[in-house]
Amino acid sequence: MATASKHAPAATPASYEAALQELEQLVAKLEAGDMPLEQLLTQYQRGAELMNFCRDCLAAVQAQVKVLDQGVLKTWTSDER
């Protein structure tokens, strides 16, 4: 029984902190273990997206710190994620 996707693509989090908070809530739901299988898979995929977003944010900040540590000052923008 194939079904079409019932959900729109999830929005990009507004910030690292928002993504982390959503991820923590998601983990709590997954650990509860009372989700139907289809919803479990969807939530797992969202968790993977959030983890990638957080990883990208941290990498951008790490790159900026490296630049600052080298004594080269430049303006950091969120586009560098």
All heavy atoms as a GROMACS GRO file, in nm:
protein
  618
    1MET      N    1   0.083  -0.118   0.000
    1MET     CA    2   0.000   0.000   0.000
    1MET      C    3   0.087   0.125   0.000
    1MET      O    4   0.132   0.170   0.102
    1MET     CB    5  -0.084  -0.004   0.128
    1MET     CG    6  -0.216   0.054   0.113
    1MET     SD    7  -0.328   0.037   0.255
    1MET     CE    8  -0.238  -0.010   0.395
    2ALA      N    9   0.120   0.178  -0.115
    2ALA     CA   10   0.204   0.297  -0.125
    2ALA      C   11   0.118   0.421  -0.104
    2ALA      O   12   0.009   0.432  -0.157
    2ALA     CB   13   0.272   0.304  -0.260
    3THR      N   14   0.172   0.513  -0.026
    3THR     CA   15   0.101   0.638  -0.002
    3THR      C   16   0.191   0.754  -0.038
    3THR      O   17   0.313   0.745  -0.024
    3THR     CB   18   0.058   0.651   0.146
    3THR    OG1   19   0.176   0.647   0.226
    3THR    CG2   20  -0.038   0.541   0.186
    4ALA      N   21   0.132   0.861  -0.082
    4ALA     CA   22   0.208   0.981  -0.112
    4ALA      C   23   0.250   1.046   0.018
    4ALA      O   24   0.188   1.027   0.121
    4ALA     CB   25   0.124   1.077  -0.196
    5SER      N   26   0.356   1.124   0.012
    5SER     CA   27   0.402   1.195   0.131
    5SER      C   28   0.293   1.287   0.181
    5SER      O   29   0.234   1.364   0.105
    5SER     CB   30   0.528   1.275   0.096
    5SER     OG   31   0.574   1.344   0.209
    6LYS      N   32   0.266   1.280   0.310
    6LYS     CA   33   0.158   1.358   0.369
    6LYS      C   34   0.206   1.488   0.431
    6LYS      O   35   0.127   1.563   0.483
    6LYS     CB   36   0.088   1.276   0.477
    6LYS     CG   37   0.024   1.150   0.426
    6LYS     CD   38  -0.033   1.070   0.540
    6LYS     CE   39  -0.077   0.934   0.493
    6LYS     NZ   40  -0.122   0.849   0.602
    7HIS      N   41   0.337   1.511   0.429
    7HIS     CA   42   0.389   1.629   0.496
    7HIS      C   43   0.473   1.713   0.402
    7HIS      O   44   0.535   1.663   0.310
    7HIS     CB   45   0.471   1.590   0.620
    7HIS     CG   46   0.589   1.503   0.586
    7HIS    ND1   47   0.710   1.555   0.553
    7HIS    CD2   48   0.602   1.369   0.578
    7HIS    CE1   49   0.793   1.457   0.527
    7HIS    NE2   50   0.731   1.343   0.541
    8ALA      N   51   0.472   1.843   0.429
    8ALA     CA   52   0.554   1.935   0.352
    8ALA      C   53   0.696   1.927   0.407
    8ALA      O   54   0.717   1.886   0.520
    8ALA     CB   55   0.500   2.077   0.368
    9PRO      N   56   0.795   1.966   0.327
    9PRO     CA   57   0.932   1.967   0.378
    9PRO      C   58   0.940   2.052   0.504
    9PRO      O   59   0.879   2.159   0.513
    9PRO     CB   60   1.012   2.030   0.264
    9PRO     CG   61   0.928   2.014   0.143
    9PRO     CD   62   0.785   2.012   0.191
   10ALA      N   63   1.014   2.006   0.602
   10ALA     CA   64   1.027   2.078   0.728
   10ALA      C   65   1.108   2.206   0.707
   10ALA      O   66   1.199   2.210   0.625
   10ALA     CB   67   1.093   1.990   0.832
   11ALA      N   68   1.071   2.306   0.782
   11ALA     CA   69   1.138   2.435   0.770
   11ALA      C   70   1.280   2.427   0.826
   11ALA      O   71   1.307   2.351   0.918
   11ALA     CB   72   1.058   2.541   0.845
   12THR      N   73   1.366   2.508   0.770
   12THR     CA   74   1.502   2.520   0.823
   12THR      C   75   1.492   2.591   0.957
   12THR      O   76   1.424   2.692   0.968
   12THR     CB   77   1.590   2.601   0.726
   12THR    OG1   78   1.592   2.533   0.600
   12THR    CG2   79   1.730   2.616   0.779
   13PRO      N   80   1.561   2.540   1.058
   13PRO     CA   81   1.556   2.606   1.189
   13PRO      C   82   1.608   2.749   1.182
   13PRO      O   83   1.693   2.781   1.100
   13PRO     CB   84   1.649   2.520   1.275
   13PRO     CG   85   1.657   2.388   1.205
   13PRO     CD   86   1.642   2.419   1.059
   14ALA      N   87   1.557   2.832   1.271
   14ALA     CA   88   1.598   2.972   1.272
   14ALA      C   89   1.740   2.991   1.325
   14ALA      O   90   1.807   3.088   1.290
   14ALA     CB   91   1.501   3.053   1.358
   15SER      N   92   1.785   2.897   1.407
   15SER     CA   93   1.917   2.910   1.467
   15SER      C   94   1.966   2.774   1.514
   15SER      O   95   1.889   2.677   1.518
   15SER     CB   96   1.912   3.005   1.588
   15SER     OG   97   1.832   2.947   1.691
   16TYR      N   98   2.092   2.770   1.553
   16TYR     CA   99   2.150   2.648   1.610
   16TYR      C  100   2.072   2.607   1.734
   16TYR      O  101   2.038   2.491   1.752
   16TYR     CB  102   2.297   2.673   1.643
   16TYR     CG  103   2.361   2.560   1.720
   16TYR    CD1  104   2.410   2.448   1.654
   16TYR    CD2  105   2.371   2.566   1.859
   16TYR    CE1  106   2.468   2.343   1.725
   16TYR    CE2  107   2.429   2.462   1.929
   16TYR     CZ  108   2.477   2.351   1.862
   16TYR     OH  109   2.533   2.249   1.933
   17GLU      N  110   2.043   2.705   1.818
   17GLU     CA  111   1.972   2.676   1.943
   17GLU      C  112   1.832   2.621   1.918
   17GLU      O  113   1.788   2.528   1.987
   17GLU     CB  114   1.965   2.803   2.031
   17GLU     CG  115   2.099   2.848   2.085
   17GLU     CD  116   2.187   2.923   1.984
   17GLU    OE1  117   2.139   2.960   1.876
   17GLU    OE2  118   2.306   2.942   2.015
   18ALA      N  119   1.764   2.675   1.818
   18ALA     CA  120   1.630   2.625   1.784
   18ALA      C  121   1.639   2.482   1.732
   18ALA      O  122   1.555   2.398   1.767
   18ALA     CB  123   1.564   2.716   1.681
   19ALA      N  124   1.738   2.454   1.651
   19ALA     CA  125   1.756   2.318   1.597
   19ALA      C  126   1.788   2.221   1.709
   19ALA      O  127   1.733   2.110   1.714
   19ALA     CB  128   1.867   2.317   1.493
   20LEU      N  129   1.873   2.261   1.800
   20LEU     CA  130   1.911   2.174   1.911
   20LEU      C  131   1.791   2.145   2.001
   20LEU      O  132   1.770   2.032   2.042
   20LEU     CB  133   2.024   2.239   1.991
   20LEU     CG  134   2.091   2.152   2.095
   20LEU    CD1  135   2.149   2.025   2.033
   20LEU    CD2  136   2.200   2.230   2.166
   21GLN      N  137   1.711   2.246   2.027
   21GLN     CA  138   1.591   2.227   2.110
   21GLN      C  139   1.493   2.131   2.042
   21GLN      O  140   1.439   2.041   2.105
   21GLN     CB  141   1.523   2.361   2.137
   21GLN     CG  142   1.400   2.348   2.225
   21GLN     CD  143   1.335   2.482   2.254
   21GLN    OE1  144   1.363   2.582   2.189
   21GLN    NE2  145   1.247   2.484   2.351
   22GLU      N  146   1.471   2.150   1.912
   22GLU     CA  147   1.381   2.061   1.839
   22GLU      C  148   1.436   1.919   1.838
   22GLU      O  149   1.361   1.822   1.855
   22GLU     CB  150   1.361   2.111   1.695
   22GLU     CG  151   1.262   2.027   1.618
   22GLU     CD  152   1.241   2.072   1.474
   22GLU    OE1  153   1.281   2.185   1.438
   22GLU    OE2  154   1.183   1.993   1.397
   23LEU      N  155   1.566   1.906   1.821
   23LEU     CA  156   1.629   1.774   1.820
   23LEU      C  157   1.614   1.705   1.956
   23LEU      O  158   1.582   1.586   1.962
   23LEU     CB  159   1.776   1.787   1.782
   23LEU     CG  160   1.854   1.657   1.764
   23LEU    CD1  161   1.789   1.568   1.659
   23LEU    CD2  162   1.997   1.688   1.724
   24GLU      N  163   1.632   1.779   2.063
   24GLU     CA  164   1.616   1.721   2.197
   24GLU      C  165   1.472   1.673   2.219
   24GLU      O  166   1.449   1.566   2.275
   24GLU     CB  167   1.655   1.823   2.303
   24GLU     CG  168   1.804   1.847   2.310
   24GLU     CD  169   1.844   1.962   2.402
   24GLU    OE1  170   1.755   2.040   2.444
   24GLU    OE2  171   1.964   1.974   2.430
   25GLN      N  172   1.374   1.751   2.175
   25GLN     CA  173   1.234   1.710   2.188
   25GLN      C  174   1.206   1.587   2.104
   25GLN      O  175   1.134   1.497   2.146
   25GLN     CB  176   1.142   1.826   2.147
   25GLN     CG  177   1.146   1.943   2.241
   25GLN     CD  178   1.074   2.066   2.187
   25GLN    OE1  179   1.032   2.069   2.072
   25GLN    NE2  180   1.060   2.168   2.270
   26LEU      N  181   1.263   1.583   1.987
   26LEU     CA  182   1.245   1.470   1.897
   26LEU      C  183   1.303   1.342   1.956
   26LEU      O  184   1.240   1.236   1.952
   26LEU     CB  185   1.309   1.502   1.762
   26LEU     CG  186   1.292   1.401   1.651
   26LEU    CD1  187   1.145   1.387   1.616
   26LEU    CD2  188   1.370   1.444   1.531
   27VAL      N  189   1.421   1.352   2.013
   27VAL     CA  190   1.485   1.236   2.076
   27VAL      C  191   1.398   1.183   2.189
   27VAL      O  192   1.379   1.062   2.204
   27VAL     CB  193   1.627   1.270   2.124
   27VAL    CG1  194   1.682   1.162   2.215
   27VAL    CG2  195   1.719   1.292   2.005
   28ALA      N  196   1.342   1.272   2.268
   28ALA     CA  197   1.255   1.229   2.378
   28ALA      C  198   1.134   1.152   2.324
   28ALA      O  199   1.095   1.049   2.381
   28ALA     CB  200   1.210   1.350   2.460
   29LYS      N  201   1.075   1.199   2.215
   29LYS     CA  202   0.961   1.130   2.155
   29LYS      C  203   1.002   0.993   2.102
   29LYS      O  204   0.931   0.895   2.119
   29LYS     CB  205   0.902   1.212   2.040
   29LYS     CG  206   0.827   1.335   2.082
   29LYS     CD  207   0.775   1.407   1.958
   29LYS     CE  208   0.717   1.541   1.990
   29LYS     NZ  209   0.675   1.611   1.868
   30LEU      N  210   1.118   0.988   2.036
   30LEU     CA  211   1.165   0.861   1.980
   30LEU      C  212   1.195   0.761   2.091
   30LEU      O  213   1.165   0.642   2.078
   30LEU     CB  214   1.288   0.884   1.894
   30LEU     CG  215   1.268   0.961   1.763
   30LEU    CD1  216   1.402   0.993   1.698
   30LEU    CD2  217   1.180   0.884   1.667
   31GLU      N  218   1.253   0.809   2.199
   31GLU     CA  219   1.287   0.720   2.310
   31GLU      C  220   1.163   0.667   2.380
   31GLU      O  221   1.167   0.559   2.440
   31GLU     CB  222   1.378   0.791   2.409
   31GLU     CG  223   1.520   0.809   2.356
   31GLU     CD  224   1.611   0.884   2.451
   31GLU    OE1  225   1.560   0.952   2.545
   31GLU    OE2  226   1.733   0.876   2.432
   32ALA      N  227   1.053   0.741   2.374
   32ALA     CA  228   0.928   0.696   2.436
   32ALA      C  229   0.878   0.568   2.369
   32ALA      O  230   0.814   0.485   2.432
   32ALA     CB  231   0.822   0.805   2.430
   33GLY      N  232   0.907   0.554   2.240
   33GLY     CA  233   0.876   0.431   2.168
   33GLY      C  234   0.730   0.406   2.139
   33GLY      O  235   0.692   0.292   2.112
   34ASP      N  236   0.647   0.507   2.141
   34ASP     CA  237   0.505   0.484   2.116
   34ASP      C  238   0.454   0.549   1.988
   34ASP      O  239   0.339   0.585   1.976
   34ASP     CB  240   0.422   0.530   2.236
   34ASP     CG  241   0.443   0.676   2.270
   34ASP    OD1  242   0.529   0.740   2.208
   34ASP    OD2  243   0.374   0.726   2.362
   35MET      N  244   0.542   0.560   1.888
   35MET     CA  245   0.504   0.616   1.758
   35MET      C  246   0.479   0.504   1.658
   35MET      O  247   0.546   0.402   1.662
   35MET     CB  248   0.618   0.701   1.701
   35MET     CG  249   0.624   0.840   1.747
   35MET     SD  250   0.752   0.927   1.650
   35MET     CE  251   0.827   1.019   1.779
   36PRO      N  252   0.384   0.526   1.569
   36PRO     CA  253   0.366   0.431   1.458
   36PRO      C  254   0.493   0.430   1.372
   36PRO      O  255   0.567   0.528   1.366
   36PRO     CB  256   0.249   0.487   1.379
   36PRO     CG  257   0.186   0.590   1.465
   36PRO     CD  258   0.288   0.635   1.563
   37LEU      N  259   0.518   0.320   1.304
   37LEU     CA  260   0.641   0.302   1.227
   37LEU      C  261   0.662   0.413   1.124
   37LEU      O  262   0.772   0.466   1.110
   37LEU     CB  263   0.640   0.165   1.159
   37LEU     CG  264   0.767   0.128   1.085
   37LEU    CD1  265   0.887   0.130   1.179
   37LEU    CD2  266   0.752  -0.009   1.020
   38GLU      N  267   0.558   0.449   1.050
   38GLU     CA  268   0.572   0.553   0.947
   38GLU      C  269   0.613   0.686   1.009
   38GLU      O  270   0.701   0.756   0.957
   38GLU     CB  271   0.441   0.570   0.870
   38GLU     CG  272   0.452   0.669   0.756
   38GLU     CD  273   0.323   0.680   0.674
   38GLU    OE1  274   0.255   0.579   0.656
   38GLU    OE2  275   0.294   0.792   0.632
   39GLN      N  276   0.552   0.722   1.120
   39GLN     CA  277   0.587   0.846   1.188
   39GLN      C  278   0.728   0.838   1.246
   39GLN      O  279   0.802   0.935   1.243
   39GLN     CB  280   0.486   0.877   1.298
   39GLN     CG  281   0.508   1.013   1.362
   39GLN     CD  282   0.407   1.043   1.470
   39GLN    OE1  283   0.326   0.959   1.507
   39GLN    NE2  284   0.412   1.164   1.522
   40LEU      N  285   0.765   0.722   1.294
   40LEU     CA  286   0.899   0.702   1.348
   40LEU      C  287   1.004   0.730   1.242
   40LEU      O  288   1.102   0.800   1.266
   40LEU     CB  289   0.913   0.559   1.401
   40LEU     CG  290   1.046   0.521   1.461
   40LEU    CD1  291   1.069   0.596   1.591
   40LEU    CD2  292   1.050   0.372   1.487
   41LEU      N  293   0.983   0.679   1.122
   41LEU     CA  294   1.077   0.701   1.013
   41LEU      C  295   1.084   0.849   0.976
   41LEU      O  296   1.192   0.905   0.957
   41LEU     CB  297   1.038   0.618   0.891
   41LEU     CG  298   1.128   0.631   0.770
   41LEU    CD1  299   1.272   0.594   0.803
   41LEU    CD2  300   1.077   0.546   0.656
   42THR      N  301   0.970   0.914   0.968
   42THR     CA  302   0.965   1.056   0.934
   42THR      C  303   1.039   1.139   1.039
   42THR      O  304   1.117   1.228   1.005
   42THR     CB  305   0.818   1.104   0.923
   42THR    OG1  306   0.754   1.029   0.822
   42THR    CG2  307   0.810   1.252   0.891
   43GLN      N  308   1.016   1.108   1.166
   43GLN     CA  309   1.082   1.182   1.273
   43GLN      C  310   1.232   1.154   1.276
   43GLN      O  311   1.312   1.243   1.304
   43GLN     CB  312   1.018   1.148   1.408
   43GLN     CG  313   0.873   1.191   1.420
   43GLN     CD  314   0.856   1.340   1.399
   43GLN    OE1  315   0.918   1.421   1.466
   43GLN    NE2  316   0.772   1.378   1.305
   44TYR      N  317   1.272   1.033   1.244
   44TYR     CA  318   1.413   0.998   1.236
   44TYR      C  319   1.480   1.081   1.125
   44TYR      O  320   1.590   1.134   1.144
   44TYR     CB  321   1.431   0.849   1.210
   44TYR     CG  322   1.575   0.806   1.207
   44TYR    CD1  323   1.641   0.774   1.325
   44TYR    CD2  324   1.646   0.801   1.088
   44TYR    CE1  325   1.775   0.736   1.324
   44TYR    CE2  326   1.779   0.763   1.086
   44TYR     CZ  327   1.843   0.731   1.204
   44TYR     OH  328   1.975   0.695   1.201
   45GLN      N  329   1.413   1.093   1.011
   45GLN     CA  330   1.468   1.172   0.900
   45GLN      C  331   1.482   1.318   0.941
   45GLN      O  332   1.582   1.383   0.909
   45GLN     CB  333   1.378   1.161   0.777
   45GLN     CG  334   1.386   1.026   0.710
   45GLN     CD  335   1.285   1.011   0.598
   45GLN    OE1  336   1.168   1.048   0.612
   45GLN    NE2  337   1.330   0.957   0.487
   46ARG      N  338   1.383   1.371   1.013
   46ARG     CA  339   1.390   1.510   1.060
   46ARG      C  340   1.508   1.526   1.155
   46ARG      O  341   1.580   1.625   1.150
   46ARG     CB  342   1.259   1.551   1.128
   46ARG     CG  343   1.260   1.691   1.184
   46ARG     CD  344   1.282   1.796   1.078
   46ARG     NE  345   1.274   1.930   1.137
   46ARG     CZ  346   1.320   2.038   1.080
   46ARG    NH1  347   1.371   2.033   0.959
   46ARG    NH2  348   1.311   2.155   1.139
   47GLY      N  349   1.529   1.427   1.241
   47GLY     CA  350   1.642   1.431   1.332
   47GLY      C  351   1.774   1.436   1.259
   47GLY      O  352   1.865   1.510   1.297
   48ALA      N  353   1.786   1.359   1.152
   48ALA     CA  354   1.908   1.360   1.071
   48ALA      C  355   1.930   1.498   1.008
   48ALA      O  356   2.042   1.549   1.003
   48ALA     CB  357   1.902   1.252   0.964
   49GLU      N  358   1.821   1.560   0.961
   49GLU     CA  359   1.831   1.695   0.903
   49GLU      C  360   1.878   1.795   1.009
   49GLU      O  361   1.962   1.881   0.981
   49GLU     CB  362   1.695   1.740   0.848
   49GLU     CG  363   1.649   1.662   0.728
   49GLU     CD  364   1.502   1.689   0.692
   49GLU    OE1  365   1.435   1.769   0.762
   49GLU    OE2  366   1.454   1.628   0.596
   50LEU      N  367   1.822   1.784   1.128
   50LEU     CA  368   1.860   1.876   1.236
   50LEU      C  369   2.005   1.856   1.276
   50LEU      O  370   2.078   1.953   1.301
   50LEU     CB  371   1.768   1.856   1.356
   50LEU     CG  372   1.623   1.900   1.336
   50LEU    CD1  373   1.535   1.848   1.448
   50LEU    CD2  374   1.614   2.052   1.324
   51MET      N  375   2.050   1.731   1.281
   51MET     CA  376   2.189   1.705   1.314
   51MET      C  377   2.283   1.765   1.210
   51MET      O  378   2.385   1.826   1.245
   51MET     CB  379   2.214   1.554   1.326
   51MET     CG  380   2.162   1.496   1.455
   51MET     SD  381   2.189   1.319   1.473
   51MET     CE  382   2.353   1.295   1.416
   52ASN      N  383   2.248   1.752   1.083
   52ASN     CA  384   2.331   1.810   0.977
   52ASN      C  385   2.334   1.963   0.988
   52ASN      O  386   2.438   2.025   0.968
   52ASN     CB  387   2.281   1.767   0.840
   52ASN     CG  388   2.316   1.624   0.810
   52ASN    OD1  389   2.414   1.570   0.861
   52ASN    ND2  390   2.236   1.561   0.726
   53PHE      N  391   2.218   2.022   1.018
   53PHE     CA  392   2.212   2.168   1.034
   53PHE      C  393   2.303   2.212   1.148
   53PHE      O  394   2.382   2.306   1.132
   53PHE     CB  395   2.068   2.211   1.061
   53PHE     CG  396   2.052   2.359   1.083
   53PHE    CD1  397   2.038   2.445   0.975
   53PHE    CD2  398   2.055   2.414   1.211
   53PHE    CE1  399   2.025   2.582   0.994
   53PHE    CE2  400   2.043   2.550   1.231
   53PHE     CZ  401   2.027   2.634   1.123
   54CYS      N  402   2.294   2.143   1.262
   54CYS     CA  403   2.378   2.177   1.377
   54CYS      C  404   2.526   2.158   1.345
   54CYS      O  405   2.609   2.242   1.380
   54CYS     CB  406   2.339   2.093   1.499
   54CYS     SG  407   2.179   2.138   1.570
   55ARG      N  408   2.558   2.049   1.278
   55ARG     CA  409   2.697   2.023   1.240
   55ARG      C  410   2.750   2.134   1.149
   55ARG      O  411   2.863   2.181   1.166
   55ARG     CB  412   2.706   1.887   1.170
   55ARG     CG  413   2.847   1.840   1.144
   55ARG     CD  414   2.852   1.702   1.081
   55ARG     NE  415   2.795   1.603   1.171
   55ARG     CZ  416   2.694   1.520   1.139
   55ARG    NH1  417   2.642   1.523   1.019
   55ARG    NH2  418   2.650   1.433   1.225
   56ASP      N  419   2.668   2.177   1.053
   56ASP     CA  420   2.709   2.285   0.963
   56ASP      C  421   2.730   2.416   1.038
   56ASP      O  422   2.825   2.490   1.011
   56ASP     CB  423   2.607   2.305   0.852
   56ASP     CG  424   2.604   2.189   0.752
   56ASP    OD1  425   2.698   2.105   0.753
   56ASP    OD2  426   2.506   2.182   0.674
   57CYS      N  427   2.641   2.445   1.134
   57CYS     CA  428   2.655   2.567   1.215
   57CYS      C  429   2.785   2.564   1.294
   57CYS      O  430   2.859   2.663   1.297
   57CYS     CB  431   2.538   2.582   1.311
   57CYS     SG  432   2.382   2.627   1.234
   58LEU      N  433   2.812   2.451   1.357
   58LEU     CA  434   2.935   2.440   1.435
   58LEU      C  435   3.059   2.450   1.348
   58LEU      O  436   3.158   2.512   1.387
   58LEU     CB  437   2.934   2.308   1.513
   58LEU     CG  438   2.832   2.300   1.626
   58LEU    CD1  439   2.829   2.160   1.684
   58LEU    CD2  440   2.861   2.404   1.734
   59ALA      N  441   3.054   2.392   1.230
   59ALA     CA  442   3.168   2.400   1.138
   59ALA      C  443   3.192   2.545   1.095
   59ALA      O  444   3.308   2.589   1.085
   59ALA     CB  445   3.144   2.312   1.016
   60ALA      N  446   3.085   2.621   1.072
   60ALA     CA  447   3.100   2.761   1.032
   60ALA      C  448   3.162   2.842   1.145
   60ALA      O  449   3.249   2.926   1.122
   60ALA     CB  450   2.964   2.819   0.993
   61VAL      N  451   3.118   2.818   1.267
   61VAL     CA  452   3.174   2.890   1.381
   61VAL      C  453   3.321   2.850   1.401
   61VAL      O  454   3.406   2.935   1.427
   61VAL     CB  455   3.091   2.864   1.509
   61VAL    CG1  456   3.161   2.918   1.632
   61VAL    CG2  457   2.953   2.929   1.494
   62GLN      N  458   3.349   2.723   1.387
   62GLN     CA  459   3.487   2.675   1.401
   62GLN      C  460   3.578   2.742   1.297
   62GLN      O  461   3.690   2.783   1.328
   62GLN     CB  462   3.493   2.524   1.387
   62GLN     CG  463   3.629   2.466   1.411
   62GLN     CD  464   3.630   2.315   1.398
   62GLN    OE1  465   3.545   2.257   1.331
   62GLN    NE2  466   3.725   2.251   1.463
   63ALA      N  467   3.529   2.754   1.175
   63ALA     CA  468   3.608   2.820   1.070
   63ALA      C  469   3.632   2.966   1.104
   63ALA      O  470   3.742   3.019   1.082
   63ALA     CB  471   3.536   2.806   0.936
   64GLN      N  472   3.530   3.032   1.158
   64GLN     CA  473   3.545   3.173   1.194
   64GLN      C  474   3.645   3.189   1.308
   64GLN      O  475   3.728   3.279   1.306
   64GLN     CB  476   3.410   3.233   1.234
   64GLN     CG  477   3.416   3.381   1.265
   64GLN     CD  478   3.455   3.466   1.146
   64GLN    OE1  479   3.438   3.427   1.032
   64GLN    NE2  480   3.508   3.582   1.173
   65VAL      N  481   3.640   3.101   1.406
   65VAL     CA  482   3.736   3.106   1.517
   65VAL      C  483   3.878   3.085   1.465
   65VAL      O  484   3.971   3.152   1.508
   65VAL     CB  485   3.700   3.002   1.626
   65VAL    CG1  486   3.812   2.985   1.726
   65VAL    CG2  487   3.571   3.042   1.695
   66LYS      N  488   3.892   2.994   1.371
   66LYS     CA  489   4.025   2.968   1.312
   66LYS      C  490   4.078   3.094   1.244
   66LYS      O  491   4.196   3.128   1.258
   66LYS     CB  492   4.015   2.853   1.212
   66LYS     CG  493   4.146   2.810   1.156
   66LYS     CD  494   4.130   2.690   1.065
   66LYS     CE  495   4.263   2.646   1.007
   66LYS     NZ  496   4.248   2.530   0.919
   67VAL      N  497   3.991   3.163   1.172
   67VAL     CA  498   4.032   3.288   1.105
   67VAL      C  499   4.073   3.390   1.210
   67VAL      O  500   4.176   3.457   1.197
   67VAL     CB  501   3.917   3.343   1.018
   67VAL    CG1  502   3.944   3.486   0.975
   67VAL    CG2  503   3.894   3.254   0.898
   68LEU      N  504   3.995   3.402   1.316
   68LEU     CA  505   4.027   3.499   1.421
   68LEU      C  506   4.158   3.461   1.492
   68LEU      O  507   4.238   3.548   1.525
   68LEU     CB  508   3.913   3.508   1.522
   68LEU     CG  509   3.783   3.568   1.468
   68LEU    CD1  510   3.673   3.556   1.571
   68LEU    CD2  511   3.802   3.711   1.424
   69ASP      N  512   4.178   3.333   1.514
   69ASP     CA  513   4.301   3.287   1.578
   69ASP      C  514   4.424   3.317   1.493
   69ASP      O  515   4.533   3.336   1.545
   69ASP     CB  516   4.296   3.137   1.606
   69ASP     CG  517   4.212   3.103   1.727
   69ASP    OD1  518   4.178   3.196   1.805
   69ASP    OD2  519   4.180   2.984   1.745
   70GLN      N  520   4.407   3.323   1.363
   70GLN     CA  521   4.519   3.352   1.273
   70GLN      C  522   4.542   3.502   1.260
   70GLN      O  523   4.630   3.544   1.187
   70GLN     CB  524   4.494   3.290   1.136
   70GLN     CG  525   4.493   3.139   1.138
   70GLN     CD  526   4.453   3.078   1.006
   70GLN    OE1  527   4.407   3.146   0.915
   70GLN    NE2  528   4.467   2.946   0.995
   71GLY      N  529   4.461   3.581   1.328
   71GLY     CA  530   4.480   3.725   1.327
   71GLY      C  531   4.424   3.794   1.204
   71GLY      O  532   4.450   3.912   1.182
   72VAL      N  533   4.347   3.723   1.126
   72VAL     CA  534   4.286   3.782   1.007
   72VAL      C  535   4.140   3.810   1.041
   72VAL      O  536   4.061   3.719   1.062
   72VAL     CB  537   4.294   3.686   0.886
   72VAL    CG1  538   4.228   3.748   0.765
   72VAL    CG2  539   4.437   3.648   0.858
   73LEU      N  540   4.106   3.936   1.048
   73LEU     CA  541   3.969   3.972   1.084
   73LEU      C  542   3.886   3.993   0.958
   73LEU      O  543   3.927   4.060   0.863
   73LEU     CB  544   3.967   4.100   1.168
   73LEU     CG  545   4.038   4.090   1.302
   73LEU    CD1  546   4.035   4.225   1.373
   73LEU    CD2  547   3.971   3.985   1.390
   74LYS      N  548   3.772   3.932   0.957
   74LYS     CA  549   3.677   3.956   0.849
   74LYS      C  550   3.537   3.941   0.908
   74LYS      O  551   3.519   3.878   1.011
   74LYS     CB  552   3.697   3.859   0.732
   74LYS     CG  553   3.662   3.716   0.760
   74LYS     CD  554   3.678   3.631   0.635
   74LYS     CE  555   3.627   3.491   0.660
   74LYS     NZ  556   3.630   3.408   0.542
   75THR      N  557   3.442   3.996   0.842
   75THR     CA  558   3.303   3.990   0.890
   75THR      C  559   3.248   3.853   0.863
   75THR      O  560   3.259   3.800   0.753
   75THR     CB  561   3.216   4.096   0.820
   75THR    OG1  562   3.276   4.224   0.840
   75THR    CG2  563   3.076   4.094   0.873
   76TRP      N  564   3.188   3.794   0.965
   76TRP     CA  565   3.126   3.662   0.953
   76TRP      C  566   2.979   3.682   0.920
   76TRP      O  567   2.912   3.768   0.975
   76TRP     CB  568   3.138   3.586   1.083
   76TRP     CG  569   3.074   3.452   1.078
   76TRP    CD1  570   3.126   3.339   1.024
   76TRP    CD2  571   2.945   3.414   1.128
   76TRP    NE1  572   3.039   3.235   1.038
   76TRP    CE2  573   2.926   3.278   1.100
   76TRP    CE3  574   2.843   3.482   1.191
   76TRP    CZ2  575   2.811   3.209   1.134
   76TRP    CZ3  576   2.728   3.414   1.226
   76TRP    CH2  577   2.714   3.278   1.198
   77THR      N  578   2.929   3.602   0.825
   77THR     CA  579   2.788   3.605   0.792
   77THR      C  580   2.733   3.464   0.801
   77THR      O  581   2.806   3.366   0.790
   77THR     CB  582   2.765   3.658   0.649
   77THR    OG1  583   2.824   3.567   0.557
   77THR    CG2  584   2.823   3.797   0.631
   78SER      N  585   2.603   3.455   0.820
   78SER     CA  586   2.540   3.323   0.830
   78SER      C  587   2.544   3.249   0.696
   78SER      O  588   2.521   3.130   0.691
   78SER     CB  589   2.396   3.336   0.880
   78SER     OG  590   2.320   3.413   0.789
   79ASP      N  591   2.575   3.318   0.587
   79ASP     CA  592   2.586   3.254   0.456
   79ASP      C  593   2.705   3.159   0.450
   79ASP      O  594   2.714   3.077   0.360
   79ASP     CB  595   2.601   3.358   0.344
   79ASP     CG  596   2.475   3.443   0.329
   79ASP    OD1  597   2.369   3.398   0.372
   79ASP    OD2  598   2.487   3.552   0.273
   80GLU      N  599   2.796   3.169   0.546
   80GLU     CA  600   2.915   3.085   0.546
   80GLU      C  601   2.886   2.948   0.603
   80GLU      O  602   2.974   2.866   0.612
   80GLU     CB  603   3.026   3.154   0.625
   80GLU     CG  604   3.072   3.281   0.558
   80GLU     CD  605   3.179   3.353   0.636
   80GLU    OE1  606   3.245   3.290   0.720
   80GLU    OE2  607   3.197   3.472   0.612
   81ARG      N  608   2.762   2.919   0.643
   81ARG     CA  609   2.726   2.788   0.697
   81ARG      C  610   2.736   2.686   0.592
   81ARG      O  611   2.705   2.666   0.494
   81ARG     CB  612   2.587   2.787   0.756
   81ARG     CG  613   2.582   2.855   0.887
   81ARG     CD  614   2.454   2.825   0.955
   81ARG     NE  615   2.359   2.927   0.913
   81ARG     CZ  616   2.231   2.908   0.898
   81ARG    NH1  617   2.177   2.795   0.919
   81ARG    NH2  618   2.150   3.004   0.864
   0.00000   0.00000   0.00000
